[in-house]
Amino acid sequence: MKNLVFREVVEVLLLALAESPARDSELKNGSFMIRVTDVEYIQGYILDLTFNNGEVYRVDLIELTKKPAYSKLKSKEYFKQFGLVRGTLEWMDNLDVAPEFLYDLALSQSSKKSMKA
C-alpha cells in the first residue's frame, strides 16, 4: 500500500513537471511524447483515457488480457487496481502498458469522447 501511495505522489510531481516550459519546447521541436494524464474505470475492461494532447478516448482492453504477458489482467479485481506512473498505465508487479500502444489502440477503436482544453 505504501508503494502505491508513493507512486501516486511521484505521479503528481511528474505531472507538474509535464506542465513546465520544457514541455512547451518539446511541442515546438516536434519531440512530443504521448502520455496518459488521467484514467477512469468504466466497466469490464473498459477505461476512459485522457492523453497529454487533450484527447479523451474510451478504450476496451479485453484483447490485451488474452496475451500471455497480461494474463493477470483477466481478474477484474486485479484489472481495477491500476495506477498512472510517469504517464504510463501500470498495475502491481510492474505490469504496464505503454502510452503509445494505448493511444494507437484508442485511435483504432475510434471512440473519441471529447477534447479537453
MIDREN-921065 format. One record per atom (N, C-alpha, C, CB): atom name; x, y, z. Coordinates in pm, whole numbers, m for minus. Glycine has a CB too. Example, Ala and Ser with C-alpha at 12.3 -4.5 7.8 and 13.67 -1.06 7.14 Angstrom:
BEGIN
  atomo      px      py      pz
      N    1319    m569     780
     CA    1230    m450     780
      C    1320    m330     780
     CB    1131    m447     905
      N    1285    m225     708
     CA    1367    m106     714
      C    1290       3     787
     CB    1408     m60     572
# end
This chain:
BEGIN
  atomo      px      py      pz
      N      82    m119       0
     CA       0       0       0
      C      87     126       0
     CB     m94      m1     121
      N     194     125      79
     CA     284     241      83
      C     342     268     m54
     CB     396     219     184
      N     373     160    m126
     CA     430     173    m259
      C     334     244    m353
     CB     467      35    m315
      N     204     211    m346
     CA     105     275    m432
      C      91     423    m399
     CB     m29     206    m419
      N      91     456    m269
     CA      81     597    m229
      C     204     673    m277
     CB      68     609     m75
      N     322     615    m262
     CA     444     677    m308
      C     437     703    m458
     CB     565     590    m275
      N     389     604    m534
     CA     379     619    m678
      C     282     731    m714
     CB     335     489    m743
      N     172     742    m639
     CA      76     849    m666
      C     140     986    m643
     CB     m49     833    m578
      N     218     998    m537
     CA     288    1125    m508
      C     386    1156    m620
     CB     361    1118    m371
      N     461    1056    m662
     CA     558    1075    m770
      C     484    1117    m897
     CB     640     946    m795
      N     370    1053    m924
     CA     293    1087   m1045
      C     247    1232   m1042
     CB     172     994   m1059
      N     202    1280    m927
     CA     161    1420    m916
      C     278    1512    m946
     CB     104    1449    m776
      N     393    1480    m891
     CA     512    1562    m917
      C     551    1560   m1064
     CB     629    1514    m831
      N     544    1442   m1124
     CA     579    1432   m1266
      C     480    1504   m1355
     CB     588    1286   m1307
      N     353    1500   m1318
     CA     254    1574   m1395
      C     278    1724   m1384
     CB     112    1539   m1349
      N     319    1769   m1267
     CA     352    1911   m1251
      C     469    1949   m1342
     CB     386    1944   m1103
      N     567    1861   m1351
     CA     680    1886   m1440
      C     635    1885   m1586
     CB     789    1782   m1418
      N     536    1801   m1617
     CA     487    1792   m1756
      C     424    1923   m1801
     CB     385    1679   m1769
      N     379    2003   m1709
     CA     319    2131   m1743
      C     423    2244   m1748
     CB     210    2166   m1643
      N     549    2207   m1737
     CA     656    2307   m1732
      C     688    2362   m1871
     CB     782    2246   m1670
      N     762    2472   m1878
     CA     804    2529   m2007
      C     883    2431   m2092
     CB     886    2653   m1984
      N     953    2336   m2029
     CA    1028    2236   m2106
      C     934    2157   m2195
     CB    1106    2141   m2012
      N     814    2127   m2146
     CA     715    2054   m2226
      C     675    2136   m2346
     CB     591    2018   m2141
      N     657    2267   m2328
     CA     621    2354   m2440
      C     729    2353   m2547
     CB     599    2497   m2391
      N     855    2349   m2506
     CA     962    2345   m2606
      C     962    2211   m2679
     CB    1098    2369   m2539
      N     922    2103   m2610
     CA     910    1974   m2678
      C     806    1983   m2789
     CB     872    1862   m2578
      N     695    2048   m2759
     CA     588    2064   m2859
      C     639    2141   m2980
     CB     466    2134   m2797
      N     713    2247   m2955
     CA     763    2331   m3064
      C     868    2257   m3148
     CB     823    2459   m3008
      N     944    2172   m3083
     CA    1051    2099   m3153
      C    1002    1970   m3217
     CB    1164    2068   m3058
      N     875    1937   m3201
     CA     820    1817   m3262
      C     860    1688   m3193
     CB     862    1810   m3402
      N     910    1696   m3069
     CA     952    1575   m2999
      C     853    1537   m2889
     CB    1091    1594   m2938
      N     728    1571   m2910
     CA     623    1546   m2813
      C     600    1396   m2796
     CB     493    1615   m2855
      N     601    1350   m2673
     CA     577    1209   m2644
      C     439    1197   m2580
     CB     687    1149   m2550
      N     358    1106   m2633
     CA     223    1087   m2582
      C     229    1022   m2443
     CB     139    1002   m2679
      N     146    1069   m2353
     CA     137    1017   m2217
      C     m10    1014   m2177
     CB     221    1103   m2118
      N     m41     926   m2083
     CA    m175     923   m2024
      C    m170    1015   m1902
     CB    m218     775   m1985
      N    m264    1108   m1896
     CA    m267    1202   m1783
      C    m380    1172   m1685
     CB    m281    1343   m1833
      N    m480    1096   m1730
     CA    m591    1060   m1641
      C    m653     931   m1692
     CB    m697    1174   m1634
      N    m701     852   m1600
     CA    m767     725   m1636
      C    m885     704   m1543
     CB    m667     605   m1629
      N    m993     656   m1600
     CA   m1113     627   m1521
      C   m1167     490   m1562
     CB   m1222     738   m1541
      N   m1192     407   m1461
     CA   m1251     276   m1486
      C   m1398     293   m1520
     CB   m1232     182   m1364
      N   m1445     227   m1625
     CA   m1585     235   m1665
      C   m1656     105   m1628
     CB   m1598     262   m1817
      N   m1618      m5   m1689
     CA   m1675    m137   m1658
      C   m1595    m243   m1733
     CB   m1827    m145   m1696
      N   m1607    m367   m1688
     CA   m1536    m476   m1756
      C   m1388    m444   m1770
     CB   m1597    m502   m1893
      N   m1343    m433   m1894
     CA   m1204    m398   m1924
      C   m1198    m264   m1998
     CB   m1136    m509   m2007
      N   m1297    m181   m1973
     CA   m1309     m53   m2043
      C   m1263      61   m1953
     CB   m1455     m29   m2090
      N   m1177     146   m2010
     CA   m1125     263   m1939
      C   m1144     387   m2025
     CB    m975     243   m1904
      N   m1165     498   m1960
     CA   m1156     628   m2028
      C   m1016     681   m2003
     CB   m1267     729   m1976
      N    m945     708   m2111
     CA    m807     756   m2102
      C    m797     898   m2154
     CB    m712     664   m2181
      N    m735     984   m2075
     CA    m705    1120   m2118
      C    m556    1126   m2148
     CB    m747    1226   m2010
      N    m523    1177   m2265
     CA    m383    1187   m2306
      C    m335    1331   m2294
     CB    m365    1136   m2451
      N    m204    1348   m2291
     CA    m147    1481   m2270
      C    m164    1574   m2390
     CB      m1    1468   m2238
      N    m227    1527   m2496
     CA    m262    1616   m2607
      C    m406    1666   m2593
     CB    m243    1545   m2741
      N    m472    1629   m2480
     CA    m606    1676   m2452
      C    m716    1582   m2501
     CB    m626    1809   m2512
      N    m681    1481   m2576
     CA    m781    1389   m2628
      C    m821    1286   m2523
     CB    m730    1320   m2754
      N    m950    1251   m2522
     CA   m1004    1153   m2429
      C   m1071    1043   m2510
     CB   m1105    1220   m2328
      N   m1033     919   m2481
     CA   m1088     805   m2553
      C   m1138     699   m2456
     CB    m982     745   m2647
      N   m1241     629   m2497
     CA   m1288     510   m2426
      C   m1222     391   m2495
     CB   m1448     498   m2426
      N   m1148     312   m2416
     CA   m1069     203   m2471
      C   m1107      73   m2401
     CB    m917     231   m2456
      N   m1125     m32   m2481
     CA   m1154    m165   m2428
      C   m1027    m249   m2437
     CB   m1272    m232   m2506
      N    m977    m294   m2321
     CA    m852    m370   m2316
      C    m875    m521   m2308
     CB    m770    m325   m2198
      N    m993    m569   m2342
     CA   m1024    m712   m2334
      C    m924    m796   m2414
     CB   m1167    m738   m2385
      N    m885    m751   m2533
     CA    m791    m828   m2615
      C    m654    m839   m2550
     CB    m778    m763   m2754
      N    m617    m737   m2475
     CA    m487    m738   m2407
      C    m481    m852   m2305
     CB    m461    m603   m2338
      N    m594    m882   m2241
     CA    m596    m987   m2138
      C    m571   m1125   m2196
     CB    m730    m986   m2065
      N    m583   m1138   m2326
     CA    m562   m1268   m2392
      C    m416   m1296   m2422
     CB    m642   m1274   m2521
      N    m333   m1195   m2408
     CA    m189   m1212   m2432
      C    m126   m1271   m2305
     CB    m120   m1076   m2471
      N     m38   m1370   m2320
     CA      21   m1436   m2202
      C      85   m1339   m2102
     CB     125   m1535   m2247
      N     152   m1239   m2150
     CA     219   m1145   m2059
      C     120   m1065   m1974
     CB     306   m1049   m2139
      N      m5   m1056   m2019
     CA    m106    m977   m1948
      C    m218   m1064   m1891
     CB    m165    m874   m2042
      N    m191   m1193   m1873
     CA    m296   m1285   m1826
      C    m349   m1248   m1688
     CB    m242   m1427   m1823
      N    m268   m1183   m1605
     CA    m314   m1140   m1472
      C    m433   m1045   m1482
     CB    m201   m1073   m1395
      N    m442    m973   m1593
     CA    m549    m874   m1608
      C    m686    m939   m1628
     CB    m519    m783   m1725
      N    m688   m1070   m1651
     CA    m817   m1139   m1665
      C    m901   m1126   m1538
     CB    m795   m1286   m1699
      N    m834   m1118   m1425
     CA    m904   m1095   m1298
      C    m949    m948   m1295
     CB    m812   m1129   m1174
      N   m1079    m927   m1296
     CA   m1129    m788   m1297
      C   m1088    m712   m1171
     CB   m1281    m788   m1311
      N   m1076    m784   m1059
     CA   m1032    m716    m937
      C    m888    m666    m952
     CB   m1044    m811    m815
      N    m804    m747   m1012
     CA    m666    m705   m1039
      C    m666    m592   m1141
     CB    m581    m826   m1090
      N    m745    m606   m1245
     CA    m751    m506   m1352
      C    m785    m368   m1296
     CB    m854    m547   m1457
      N    m877    m364   m1201
     CA    m923    m236   m1144
      C    m817    m168   m1057
     CB   m1049    m260   m1061
      N    m710    m237   m1024
     CA    m607    m182    m936
      C    m493    m118   m1014
     CB    m552    m291    m846
      N    m528     m40   m1113
     CA    m428      27   m1196
      C    m387     161   m1134
     CB    m481      49   m1339
      N    m282     215   m1186
     CA    m236     347   m1149
      C    m163     410   m1266
     CB    m146     342   m1024
      N    m131     536   m1252
     CA     m51     605   m1353
      C      88     631   m1297
     CB    m119     739   m1396
      N     187     589   m1371
     CA     326     611   m1332
      C     398     672   m1452
     CB     395     478   m1285
      N     440     797   m1437
     CA     510     868   m1544
      C     434     862   m1677
     CB     650     811   m1562
      N     302     877   m1671
     CA     222     879   m1792
      C     192     744   m1852
     CB     288     960   m1892
      N     223     638   m1776
     CA     203     501   m1822
      C     102     432   m1731
     CB     337     424   m1825
      N      11     357   m1790
     CA     m85     278   m1714
      C     m13     157   m1656
     CB    m206     233   m1803
      N     m24     140   m1523
     CA      54      35   m1459
      C     m26     m34   m1350
     CB     182      92   m1400
      N       4    m164   m1333
     CA     m53    m244   m1226
      C      60    m289   m1135
     CB    m133    m366   m1282
      N      23    m357   m1025
     CA     126    m409    m935
      C     216    m506   m1011
     CB      62    m480    m812
      N     328    m537    m954
     CA     428    m626   m1014
      C     487    m567   m1142
     CB     365    m762   m1043
      N     483    m436   m1156
     CA     540    m366   m1271
      C     481    m407   m1405
     CB     687    m387   m1275
      N     358    m452   m1405
     CA     288    m482   m1529
      C     235    m350   m1583
     CB     171    m587   m1506
      N     276    m314   m1703
     CA     234    m186   m1757
      C     203    m195   m1906
     CB     341     m80   m1733
      N     140     m89   m1955
     CA     107     m79   m2097
      C     158      57   m2144
     CB     m49     m95   m2123
      N     237      57   m2247
     CA     297     179   m2300
      C     189     277   m2346
     CB     393     147   m2415
      N     206     405   m2317
     CA     107     503   m2360
      C      92     510   m2511
     CB     144     639   m2306
      N     200     485   m2584
     CA     192     486   m2731
      C     100     374   m2780
     CB     333     471   m2793
      N     112     257   m2717
     CA      24     145   m2753
      C    m122     181   m2723
     CB      65      17   m2676
      N    m145     239   m2605
     CA    m282     276   m2567
      C    m340     380   m2663
     CB    m283     331   m2423
      N    m258     475   m2703
     CA    m305     578   m2795
      C    m339     517   m2931
     CB    m200     689   m2811
      N    m252     431   m2982
     CA    m279     363   m3109
      C    m405     278   m3100
     CB    m159     276   m3150
      N    m420     208   m2988
     CA    m541     127   m2967
      C    m664     216   m2962
     CB    m529      45   m2836
      N    m653     327   m2893
     CA    m765     421   m2884
      C    m806     471   m3023
     CB    m729     541   m2794
      N    m707     505   m3104
     CA    m737     552   m3239
      C    m801     442   m3322
     CB    m611     601   m3308
      N    m753     318   m3306
     CA    m810     208   m3385
      C    m952     175   m3341
     CB    m722      84   m3372
      N    m980     195   m3214
     CA   m1117     171   m3166
      C   m1205     293   m3190
     CB   m1116     134   m3017
      N   m1139     406   m3216
     CA   m1201     535   m3251
      C   m1332     566   m3179
     CB   m1225     539   m3397
      N   m1321     565   m3048
     CA   m1435     603   m2965
      C   m1398     729   m2889
     CB   m1475     488   m2867
      N   m1366     832   m2962
     CA   m1321     957   m2903
      C   m1436    1019   m2825
     CB   m1269    1055   m3010
      N   m1410    1051   m2699
     CA   m1514    1110   m2616
      C   m1519    1261   m2629
     CB   m1492    1072   m2472
      N   m1405    1324   m2614
     CA   m1404    1470   m2614
      C   m1262    1521   m2623
     CB   m1473    1525   m2488
      N   m1252    1651   m2621
     CA   m1122    1717   m2625
      C   m1119    1810   m2506
     CB   m1097    1794   m2760
      N   m1019    1800   m2420
     CA   m1008    1891   m2306
      C    m926    2010   m2349
     CB    m943    1820   m2183
      N    m965    2125   m2298
     CA    m895    2249   m2334
      C    m762    2258   m2265
     CB    m978    2371   m2299
# end
